[in-house]
Amino acid sequence: MSAWLVPDMAGSDPARCSREVERKFKVPPDIEQRLRAFGASHVSTKTFVDSYYDTEDQSLCQRDFWLRLRSEKNSWELKYRRKDDASCGSAVAYREESGDARILATLRELLPELELGPGATEVNDLVANKALQELAVIQTVRRTYKVPGNALVDLDETDWGFAVGEIEVVLSETDEASMPAALEKATAEIASLAAQLGESLLGGHLILLAVTNGVNNRIVS
């Protein structure tokens, strides 16, 4: 079975594993006109709140692990990369998992040094026993566009006025053997779209971008 390209339908399955190949960019004032000229269609506009959690010494985000509780689904999601994951050039390929059992198993496997507590069966248990604490709360308005091909373009604006765009292709994790070819195809598609849109690359996770752009007040201290 191949690694099929799938739309981002997070939340339909309580336990899910996928790959997201993404590239962030600075949002120019005329981005929506550029997208429409490229043949993109508006898919949705939605508002959601993400609460990010980490250990006291921020062990997760330092390893490019991002654990969040999304308000619209009231469910936990974990985005991360393994050390041996293939490079995608200017794009980044994250694994994304949902479902408490899957998330806990991944954290215990890849970060055994974390003191998560042997009795934890839900991510909420890690919050209750203080193994995890709230790192940041971010409210976002997202406008999503579908472009020809497999990519989606998300235009995000936070409640403090910070804007960031993202070109994304979501891959289902059905067959690890076919994943390298699927990642290569997704990376090429994203690079081509980025070049045609004339976007400026913007690296880093939203929380790190918030810090570097002077909005530290949104980081929970």
Buried (B, 14 or more C-beta within 10 A) or exposed (E): EEBBBBEBEBBEEEEBBBBBBBBBBEBBEEBBEBBEEBEBEEBEEEEBBBBBBBBEEEBBBEBBBBBBBBBEBEBBBBBBBEEEBEEBEBBBBBBBBBBBEBBBEBBEEBBEEBEBBEEBEEBEBBBEEEBBEEBBBBBBBBBBBBBEBBBBBBBBBBEEEBBBBBBBBBBBBBEEEBBEEBBBBBBEBBBEBBEEBEBEEBEBBBBEBBBEEEBEEBBEE
